[in-house]
Amino acid sequence: MRTALRFGFLYLLALLLLFALGHRNQAEQARLERLEARIQALKAEEARLLRARWSVTPHRVLDWAEAHGLVPMSQGRWGR
């Protein structure tokens, strides 16, 4: 009888350990999925900001050039 109780206790302990490890793995998997979603959102935001930067950059260069007396070639003024 004592041996059966001992093995029963060890069996319950093994089940508890297995449950704890499974729960930990599920929690870590959920955390990993949230982090991957966050990474994808940040990459999309980075791409959007880069597109916005490149769409604004030519206008800033044109404004700087006009402020320094340079004339765009599209206006057809090739000389002074």
C-alpha positions, 0 to 999 in steps of 0.5 A, spaced: 500 500 500 505 504 501 508 503 495 502 504 491 501 511 494 508 513 493 508 511 486 501 515 486 504 521 489 510 521 484 505 520 478 501 526 480 508 530 481 509 528 474 503 531 471 503 537 475 510 538 472 507 537 465 502 541 466 506 547 469 511 546 463 505 546 458 502 552 461 509 556 461 510 554 453 503 556 451 504 563 455 511 564 452 508 562 445 502 567 446 508 573 448 512 571 442 506 572 437 505 579 440 512 581 439 512 578 432 505 582 431 509 588 434 515 587 429 510 587 423 507 593 425 513 597 426 516 595 420 510 597 416 510 604 420 518 604 418 516 603 411 510 608 411 515 613 414 520 612 409 515 613 403 513 620 407 520 622 407 522 621 400 516 624 398 518 630 402 525 630 400 525 633 393 521 639 395 526 641 401 531 640 396 528 645 391 526 650 397 533 650 399 536 651 392 531 657 390 533 660 397 540 660 394 539 663 388 539 656 384 533 655 378 530 649 377 532 646 369 524 645 368 523 652 368 528 653 362 532 658 365 539 655 362 543 662 363 543 669 367 
